[in-house]
Each structure stands twice: as C-alpha cells, then as structure tokens.
Amino acid sequence: MYRGGTVGGLVHGGVWVRLTLLAVGSRGDVQPTLAVGRELADGGQDVRIVTHPTHERLCALAGVPFFPLAEGPLAATKEVRTGRSWGRWRGHALVIWPAFAWDARAVVRERLDQVLQASAGSDAIIASAAATLLGWQTADYFGIPLIRVAIDQPLRLVALHGPLTRAARKAIWLWYRTWLNGARNDVGLPKLGTREPIGQLEQRRVLWLRAYSPAVGPMPVASRDWVRATGFWFIDRPVDPPPPPELVSFVDAGPPPLCIGFGGLELDDPRPMIRLAIGALAGRRGVLVHHAFGKRGYELPANVFGVGSVPHDWLLPRCAAVVHHCGSGTVGAALRAGAPTVPVPHAGFQMRWARRLHELGVATEPIPDRRLNVNNLRAGLTEATDDSGIRHRVAALQRVVAAERGTAKARRLIEEYLDQSCWTKRSA
C-alpha cells in the first residue's frame, strides 16, 4: 500500500527537473514515449519511466531508468487474440476500449500503487494515451502538472469537443469510476467524483503532444493551441540487436528487396501467411519479418530471407517497398526511410493510418488483413515499386519527416509548458 512521499523538487533555470513518464501497451506504444524521455534526459532533466517489465531491456538500452508497471491479462500470449478481436471488428478503434478497460481493471490496484511509489518526488507526469487515467490521478494527488502524449491521429468521429462524444465519455467514466474507486480505497486515495477527467483536462488546456508529423496527420484545431503535432519521435541510438550477418549479405547481394512485416499479428500457425507472402513476391527478392522466424526454422526459397526482428532504421532504407500493419511507429519509420508502403492494417487506428498514407499518395490502397490474398498483395507490391508518382511523393515527404526533429520540438514544448506552470504555481 502506498504510504505517501515527499513532493517538491528544485527548479533549475525555470525548468522542472524531475519527470516521471508513464507508458502502457506494446513496444509500439511505449517506444515513442521513451524516445522523448531520452531527449529530455539529454537536455539535463532527471527522467524515469514507469512501464511493463517486458520493456525493461529496451529502457536500459535507451538509458532511461525503469520502474515496473503491472501487465494485464492481455499481455499473456494466449489472451492477445481475444483482446485484439475487439479492435478487428469492422476495424473501428472505438471498440478496442472495452478490451483496454478489461485489461486495466484486472491490475488497477497494483498499477496505482506502483505509479504512486515511482512518482513520489516528481515535479511533473508525462503520460501516454493509454496511461492518461493513471497520469491524471497521480498528478492530481501530488498537485503537479500533467502532460499527455499520443502517437495516433484523433478520430474525426470522436472530436473531443463534440456533444455526442462528451456524452459517451461521461457514460464510460461512470462505469470506470466504480472499479477505480475500489482500487483507490485499497491504496488509501479518496473517491473520485462523477465529472469525467478528459473534459476537465481539455478545459484546463493541459498540454497534449501528438507524436506524428503535421505533414502526415491532421493538424489540431487552431483554437486548441494546447494540442500540438511535433513530428515523429525516434530513438537515435541502438536499442535493437544488429542485423544478423546472413541478412546483411542477403540484402547486399542484389537489388533492394521488398520487406513484408506482419507487425504484432498473432498467428496459430504462421505457415499459411508465409506461403502467401512468398506467392505474392512471385520470385522477387523479399525479407519476411515475424517473431516466428526467431523461434524455429522455416524452409524458404533462395529469394526470401526470414528474420524474427531487425532494426527498422537499418532495414527499411534498404528496401524498395514495405508491407506493414500501419502502427504509428512503423508509419514514421517507413516515411523516414523513404519507402513506399503497402498497408495491411489489422485493427483500430492502423486503419486510419493506412487510409491517410493512401490519401497522401505514398501508399497503395489499404488491404485489411482479413481480405489479404496472394493476388491483391502481389498487385500492391507491383504498384508500390512501379508507380513513379508514389516514389516521388514518398521521397518528398521523407525530407520533411527527417527535418522535423520531433523529439527536440517535444522537449522544447514540454520545458516551456512546465516553466510556465512553475511561474503560475509560484504566483498563486
């Protein structure tokens, strides 16, 4: 049980110096938050990150101190498909919420206790989207600023200021608070009221950074100047093992290969998907990326190389085109590499990223994974490599994304916001 801690902290040059980052989810959810944490640490801030033990090694390689956060049942391999099936229904991001809530509910007491312990003595909280409720409660308890970060585009259907959305948030909040209050009572925190927090954060103009390029995702409404798109957030230091020498030799032995990545798609038997990919390549050189290749051997033709994982910043610039699921991190990596995309989204926000890339003319028409077959994947690969318009547009966008330095901009906005928060607090 949390017993309290000392709050406070020195301010150096008008900038708060002890920052706790909260990040919930897969590596794709956590790594961008970790990237901005590394940037803040490089600027002299005292930074720590609270996330799942699965990501402890990643945090160590990024050089950011790690504190554990309980993983819910969806982290178990046997439950991943159950949770993701919510998001795969009609490809709508809204229906992922019940799965996230169910996952969080199972470990909410443990997470609250861990976050309060790890955040004692912090001067501000920086929370990823899925950790917003944890971050809000922690910042509220300690009386310190909260900063929100998100990696995905906002849904047009659920604009935060819309009356329908406000009603939906209210209904969801009334359900959430019933089990949140039970956990808060267990760790010695007071009950929460009926006012849902997201609307309160908007009214207070709490800084909300969106970790994507404004040239790619939609810009926030001009009147909501506390919501800022900064550019993608990359960790520019090695956080992955180097590519295996056999892969380096394969890539160097001929023209740029096609990369086919399966993202986090869980497959009972990956062999049908592997056969589909080989058929779609139709004899062209290709690199297949899926964690199954790291566990067992699969018989592949000479024109195909299978690898369990590989650094995006090494492989993608060497590829003629990339098939991927359109998670935000992979979208940014593919654009920075200047690689045309064949989008095969699985769920939720991936559908929006896939459509957006196609709208920008840097990707072929999306192929939802449930409709994927040899013929449409082969056609997508042919278009991505043969259409000079796609290649020219992605090259132009590559230059924009490379020049943005999203983490540096995020750091500047965070420091300005916290400096103003410090001045306001001192003046109060």
C-alpha positions as CSV (number, residue, x, y, z in Angstrom):
1,M,0.0,0.0,0.0
2,Y,1.2,3.5,-0.8
3,R,2.2,5.5,2.3
4,G,3.0,8.8,0.8
5,G,6.2,10.6,-0.2
6,T,7.9,13.9,-0.3
7,V,6.8,16.2,-3.0
8,G,8.7,19.2,-4.2
9,G,11.8,19.5,-6.3
10,L,14.2,22.1,-7.3
11,V,13.7,24.2,-10.4
12,H,16.8,24.9,-12.4
13,G,16.8,27.8,-14.9
14,G,13.0,27.9,-14.7
15,V,12.6,24.3,-15.9
16,W,11.3,21.4,-13.8
17,V,13.9,18.7,-13.4
18,R,12.3,15.5,-12.1
19,L,9.9,14.0,-14.6
20,T,8.1,10.6,-14.5
21,L,6.9,9.1,-17.7
22,L,4.0,6.6,-17.7
23,A,3.6,4.3,-20.7
24,V,1.1,1.4,-21.1
25,G,0.9,-1.1,-24.0
26,S,3.1,-2.8,-26.6
27,R,6.6,-1.7,-27.7
28,G,5.0,0.4,-30.4
29,D,3.0,2.3,-27.7
30,V,6.0,2.6,-25.3
31,Q,9.0,3.4,-27.5
32,P,7.9,6.9,-28.6
33,T,7.4,8.0,-25.0
34,L,10.8,6.5,-24.2
35,A,12.2,8.5,-27.1
36,V,11.1,11.8,-25.7
37,G,12.3,10.7,-22.3
38,R,15.7,10.1,-23.7
39,E,15.6,13.6,-25.3
40,L,14.7,15.2,-22.0
41,A,17.4,13.3,-20.2
42,D,19.9,14.5,-22.8
43,G,18.8,18.0,-22.0
44,G,19.7,17.6,-18.3
45,Q,16.4,16.5,-16.9
46,D,16.1,13.8,-14.3
47,V,13.8,11.3,-16.1
48,R,12.3,7.9,-15.2
49,I,9.8,5.7,-17.0
50,V,7.2,3.5,-15.5
51,T,6.2,0.7,-17.9
52,H,5.8,-3.0,-18.2
53,P,8.7,-5.4,-17.3
54,T,8.5,-6.6,-20.9
55,H,10.2,-3.3,-21.9
56,E,12.9,-3.2,-19.2
57,R,15.7,-4.1,-21.5
58,L,14.5,-1.5,-24.1
59,C,14.5,1.2,-21.4
60,A,18.0,0.1,-20.3
61,L,19.4,0.4,-23.9
62,A,17.8,3.8,-24.2
63,G,19.4,4.8,-20.9
64,V,16.2,5.8,-19.1
65,P,15.7,4.5,-15.5
66,F,12.9,1.9,-15.4
67,F,10.2,1.3,-12.8
68,P,7.8,-1.7,-13.2
69,L,4.1,-1.4,-14.0
70,A,1.9,-4.5,-13.8
71,E,0.9,-6.1,-17.1
72,G,-2.8,-7.1,-17.6
73,P,-4.1,-10.4,-18.9
74,L,-3.9,-9.3,-22.5
75,A,-0.1,-9.3,-22.2
76,A,-0.3,-13.1,-22.0
77,T,0.1,-14.7,-25.4
78,K,-3.0,-16.8,-25.0
79,E,-5.1,-13.7,-24.4
80,V,-3.7,-11.4,-27.1
81,R,-6.0,-12.6,-29.9
82,T,-9.1,-12.3,-27.6
83,G,-8.3,-8.7,-26.8
84,R,-7.4,-7.7,-30.4
85,S,-10.6,-9.2,-31.7
86,W,-12.4,-6.2,-30.3
87,G,-10.3,-3.9,-32.4
88,R,-10.6,-6.0,-35.6
89,W,-14.4,-5.8,-35.6
90,R,-15.1,-3.5,-38.5
91,G,-11.6,-2.0,-38.0
92,H,-13.0,0.5,-35.6
93,A,-10.8,2.0,-32.9
94,L,-13.7,2.7,-30.5
95,V,-14.4,-1.0,-29.9
96,I,-10.8,-1.5,-28.5
97,W,-11.8,0.5,-25.4
98,P,-13.7,-2.4,-23.7
99,A,-10.7,-4.7,-24.1
100,F,-8.3,-2.0,-22.7
101,A,-10.7,-1.4,-19.8
102,W,-11.0,-5.1,-19.0
103,D,-7.2,-5.4,-19.1
104,A,-6.6,-2.4,-16.9
105,R,-9.3,-3.4,-14.4
106,A,-7.5,-6.7,-13.6
107,V,-4.4,-4.8,-12.4
108,V,-5.7,-1.4,-11.5
109,R,-4.9,-1.6,-7.8
110,E,-1.4,-2.9,-8.4
111,R,-0.7,-0.2,-11.0
112,L,-2.0,2.6,-8.8
113,D,0.3,1.5,-6.0
114,Q,3.3,1.2,-8.3
115,V,2.8,4.5,-10.1
116,L,2.4,6.4,-6.8
117,Q,5.5,4.9,-5.4
118,A,7.6,5.6,-8.6
119,S,6.3,9.1,-8.9
120,A,6.9,10.3,-5.3
121,G,9.2,13.4,-5.5
122,S,8.4,14.0,-9.2
123,D,7.8,17.6,-10.5
124,A,5.6,16.5,-13.4
125,I,4.0,13.5,-15.0
126,I,4.1,12.7,-18.7
127,A,1.5,10.1,-19.7
128,S,0.9,8.1,-22.9
129,A,-2.7,7.9,-24.1
130,A,-3.4,4.5,-22.5
131,A,-1.9,5.8,-19.3
132,T,-3.9,9.0,-19.1
133,L,-6.1,8.0,-16.2
134,L,-3.1,6.8,-14.2
135,G,-1.3,10.0,-15.0
136,W,-4.2,12.2,-14.2
137,Q,-4.8,10.5,-10.8
138,T,-1.1,10.7,-9.9
139,A,-0.6,14.4,-11.0
140,D,-3.8,15.3,-9.1
141,Y,-2.7,13.5,-5.9
142,F,0.7,15.2,-5.9
143,G,-0.5,18.5,-7.2
144,I,1.9,18.6,-10.1
145,P,1.5,19.3,-13.8
146,L,0.4,16.5,-16.2
147,I,1.4,16.3,-19.9
148,R,-0.4,14.0,-22.3
149,V,1.2,12.3,-25.3
150,A,-0.4,10.3,-28.1
151,I,1.0,8.5,-31.1
152,D,-2.2,8.2,-33.1
153,Q,-4.4,10.5,-35.1
154,P,-7.5,11.8,-33.4
155,L,-10.7,10.2,-34.7
156,R,-12.9,12.5,-36.7
157,L,-15.9,10.8,-35.3
158,V,-14.9,11.4,-31.7
159,A,-13.8,15.0,-31.7
160,L,-13.2,15.9,-28.1
161,H,-15.5,18.9,-28.2
162,G,-18.5,17.1,-29.8
163,P,-21.7,16.7,-27.7
164,L,-22.1,13.0,-28.7
165,T,-18.5,12.3,-27.6
166,R,-18.9,14.2,-24.3
167,A,-22.0,12.0,-23.5
168,A,-20.1,8.8,-24.5
169,R,-17.1,9.8,-22.3
170,K,-19.5,10.5,-19.4
171,A,-21.1,7.1,-19.7
172,I,-17.8,5.3,-19.9
173,W,-16.4,7.3,-17.0
174,L,-19.4,6.3,-14.7
175,W,-18.5,2.7,-15.4
176,Y,-14.8,3.2,-15.0
177,R,-15.1,5.0,-11.6
178,T,-16.9,2.1,-10.0
179,W,-13.9,-0.1,-10.1
180,L,-11.3,2.7,-9.9
181,N,-12.8,3.8,-6.6
182,G,-12.5,0.3,-5.2
183,A,-8.8,0.3,-6.1
184,R,-8.2,3.8,-4.8
185,N,-9.8,2.9,-1.5
186,D,-7.3,0.0,-1.2
187,V,-4.3,2.3,-1.7
188,G,-5.6,5.0,0.6
189,L,-6.9,7.5,-2.0
190,P,-10.2,9.4,-1.8
191,K,-13.1,8.5,-4.1
192,L,-13.4,10.1,-7.5
193,G,-16.4,12.3,-8.4
194,T,-18.8,11.9,-11.3
195,R,-17.1,14.5,-13.5
196,E,-15.2,12.7,-16.2
197,P,-11.5,13.8,-16.3
198,I,-10.8,14.1,-20.1
199,G,-13.2,17.1,-20.4
200,Q,-11.6,18.7,-17.3
201,L,-8.1,18.3,-18.9
202,E,-9.4,20.0,-22.0
203,Q,-11.0,22.8,-20.1
204,R,-7.7,23.3,-18.2
205,R,-5.8,23.3,-21.5
206,V,-3.4,20.6,-20.4
207,L,-0.7,20.2,-22.9
208,W,-1.3,17.3,-25.3
209,L,1.6,16.4,-27.7
210,R,0.9,14.2,-30.7
211,A,4.0,12.3,-31.8
212,Y,3.5,12.5,-35.6
213,S,4.3,14.8,-38.4
214,P,1.8,17.6,-39.0
215,A,2.5,16.9,-42.7
216,V,1.1,13.4,-42.2
217,G,-1.6,13.5,-39.6
218,P,-4.4,16.1,-39.3
219,M,-3.4,19.3,-37.5
220,P,-5.2,20.1,-34.3
221,V,-8.0,22.7,-34.3
222,A,-6.4,26.2,-34.3
223,S,-8.4,27.3,-31.3
224,R,-7.0,24.3,-29.3
225,D,-3.4,25.5,-29.2
226,W,-2.5,23.3,-26.3
227,V,-2.7,20.3,-28.7
228,R,0.5,20.2,-30.8
229,A,1.7,17.8,-33.5
230,T,5.5,17.7,-33.2
231,G,6.8,15.3,-35.7
232,F,7.5,11.6,-35.1
233,W,9.6,10.5,-32.1
234,F,12.6,8.3,-32.8
235,I,15.3,6.9,-30.5
236,D,18.5,7.7,-32.4
237,R,20.7,5.2,-30.5
238,P,20.9,1.4,-30.8
239,V,18.1,-0.3,-28.9
240,D,17.9,-3.5,-31.1
241,P,20.5,-6.2,-31.8
242,P,22.3,-5.5,-35.1
243,P,21.0,-7.4,-38.1
244,P,22.4,-10.9,-38.5
245,P,25.3,-11.1,-40.9
246,E,23.4,-13.5,-43.1
247,L,20.7,-10.9,-43.6
248,V,23.3,-8.2,-44.4
249,S,24.8,-10.5,-47.0
250,F,21.4,-11.2,-48.5
251,V,20.4,-7.5,-48.8
252,D,23.8,-6.6,-50.3
253,A,23.7,-9.4,-52.8
254,G,21.2,-7.9,-55.2
255,P,18.7,-5.1,-55.9
256,P,16.7,-3.7,-52.9
257,P,14.4,-6.3,-51.6
258,L,10.7,-6.0,-50.6
259,C,10.0,-6.1,-46.9
260,I,6.9,-7.8,-45.7
261,G,6.3,-7.3,-41.9
262,F,3.5,-8.9,-40.0
263,G,3.5,-6.5,-37.1
264,G,2.2,-7.9,-33.9
265,L,-0.3,-10.2,-35.6
266,E,-0.6,-13.4,-33.6
267,L,-1.0,-16.5,-35.7
268,D,-1.7,-20.0,-34.5
269,D,0.2,-21.3,-37.5
270,P,2.3,-18.7,-39.4
271,R,3.0,-21.0,-42.4
272,P,-0.1,-20.1,-44.4
273,M,0.9,-16.4,-44.1
274,I,4.5,-17.2,-45.1
275,R,3.3,-19.1,-48.2
276,L,1.0,-16.2,-49.1
277,A,3.9,-13.7,-48.9
278,I,6.2,-16.0,-50.9
279,G,3.5,-16.3,-53.6
280,A,2.9,-12.5,-53.7
281,L,6.7,-11.9,-54.2
282,A,6.5,-14.0,-57.3
283,G,10.2,-14.6,-57.4
284,R,11.2,-11.1,-56.4
285,R,13.7,-10.7,-53.5
286,G,12.0,-10.3,-50.1
287,V,12.6,-10.1,-46.4
288,L,9.9,-11.5,-44.2
289,V,9.8,-10.1,-40.6
290,H,7.9,-12.0,-37.9
291,H,8.8,-13.2,-34.5
292,A,8.1,-16.8,-35.5
293,F,11.4,-16.8,-37.5
294,G,13.3,-16.2,-34.3
295,K,11.9,-19.3,-32.7
296,R,12.1,-22.0,-35.4
297,G,13.3,-22.7,-38.9
298,Y,11.1,-22.4,-41.9
299,E,12.0,-23.6,-45.4
300,L,12.2,-20.6,-47.7
301,P,13.2,-20.2,-51.3
302,A,16.6,-18.5,-52.2
303,N,14.9,-15.2,-53.0
304,V,13.4,-14.9,-49.5
305,F,15.0,-14.3,-46.1
306,G,13.1,-14.7,-42.8
307,V,14.1,-12.8,-39.7
308,G,12.5,-12.6,-36.2
309,S,13.3,-8.9,-35.7
310,V,15.5,-6.3,-37.2
311,P,16.1,-2.6,-36.7
312,H,13.8,-0.5,-38.8
313,D,16.3,2.2,-39.3
314,W,18.7,-0.3,-40.8
315,L,16.4,-2.4,-43.0
316,L,13.7,-0.1,-44.3
317,P,16.0,2.4,-46.1
318,R,17.4,-0.6,-48.0
319,C,14.0,-1.8,-49.2
320,A,12.2,-1.0,-52.4
321,A,8.8,-1.1,-50.6
322,V,7.4,-2.2,-47.3
323,V,4.3,-4.2,-46.4
324,H,3.3,-3.3,-42.8
325,H,0.4,-3.1,-40.4
326,C,0.5,0.8,-40.1
327,G,1.2,1.1,-36.5
328,S,2.2,4.7,-35.8
329,G,5.9,3.8,-35.1
330,T,6.2,1.8,-38.3
331,V,4.5,4.6,-40.3
332,G,7.1,7.0,-39.1
333,A,10.0,4.6,-39.7
334,A,8.8,3.9,-43.3
335,L,8.4,7.6,-44.1
336,R,11.8,8.5,-42.6
337,A,13.3,5.7,-44.8
338,G,11.5,6.9,-47.9
339,A,9.9,3.5,-48.5
340,P,6.6,3.2,-50.4
341,T,4.0,1.4,-48.3
342,V,1.6,-1.4,-49.0
343,P,-0.7,-1.1,-46.0
344,V,-2.1,-4.3,-44.4
345,P,-3.8,-2.9,-41.2
346,H,-5.1,-5.3,-38.5
347,A,-7.2,-3.1,-36.2
348,G,-8.2,0.2,-34.8
349,F,-6.0,3.2,-35.5
350,Q,-4.0,1.2,-38.0
351,M,-6.9,1.6,-40.4
352,R,-6.8,5.4,-40.1
353,W,-3.0,5.5,-40.7
354,A,-3.4,3.2,-43.7
355,R,-6.1,5.4,-45.3
356,R,-4.1,8.5,-44.5
357,L,-1.0,7.2,-46.2
358,H,-3.0,6.3,-49.3
359,E,-4.6,9.8,-49.3
360,L,-1.1,11.3,-49.3
361,G,-0.2,9.2,-52.3
362,V,2.7,7.4,-50.6
363,A,1.0,4.1,-50.2
364,T,-1.2,1.8,-52.2
365,E,-4.8,1.2,-51.3
366,P,-5.1,-0.5,-47.9
367,I,-5.7,-4.2,-47.7
368,P,-7.3,-5.1,-44.4
369,D,-5.7,-8.3,-43.2
370,R,-8.9,-10.3,-43.3
371,R,-9.1,-9.6,-47.1
372,L,-5.5,-10.3,-47.8
373,N,-4.7,-12.8,-50.5
374,V,-1.8,-13.6,-52.9
375,N,-3.3,-11.6,-55.8
376,N,-4.1,-8.3,-54.0
377,L,-0.7,-8.4,-52.2
378,R,1.1,-9.1,-55.4
379,A,-0.7,-6.2,-57.1
380,G,0.1,-3.9,-54.2
381,L,3.8,-4.7,-54.3
382,T,3.9,-4.2,-58.1
383,E,2.2,-0.8,-57.8
384,A,4.4,0.3,-54.9
385,T,7.6,-0.4,-56.8
386,D,6.5,0.6,-60.4
387,D,4.5,3.8,-59.7
388,S,6.9,6.7,-60.1
389,G,4.4,9.1,-58.5
390,I,4.4,7.1,-55.3
391,R,8.2,7.1,-55.2
392,H,8.4,10.8,-55.8
393,R,5.8,11.7,-53.2
394,V,7.4,9.5,-50.5
395,A,10.8,11.0,-51.2
396,A,9.4,14.5,-50.7
397,L,7.7,13.5,-47.5
398,Q,10.9,11.7,-46.4
399,R,12.7,15.1,-46.5
400,V,10.0,16.7,-44.4
401,V,9.9,14.0,-41.7
402,A,13.7,13.8,-41.5
403,A,14.0,17.6,-40.9
404,E,11.3,17.9,-38.2
405,R,13.3,16.5,-35.2
406,G,10.1,15.7,-33.4
407,T,11.6,14.8,-30.0
408,A,13.5,18.1,-29.9
409,K,10.4,20.0,-30.6
410,A,8.5,18.0,-27.9
411,R,11.2,18.7,-25.4
412,R,11.0,22.4,-26.1
413,L,7.2,22.5,-25.7
414,I,7.4,20.5,-22.5
415,E,10.0,22.7,-21.0
416,E,8.1,25.9,-22.0
417,Y,4.9,24.4,-20.6
418,L,6.5,23.4,-17.3
419,D,8.4,26.7,-17.0
420,Q,5.0,28.5,-17.3
421,S,3.4,26.0,-14.8
422,C,6.2,26.8,-12.3
423,W,5.7,30.5,-12.7
424,T,1.9,30.1,-12.3
425,K,2.5,28.0,-9.2
426,R,4.9,30.5,-7.7
427,S,2.5,33.3,-8.4
428,A,-0.5,31.6,-6.8
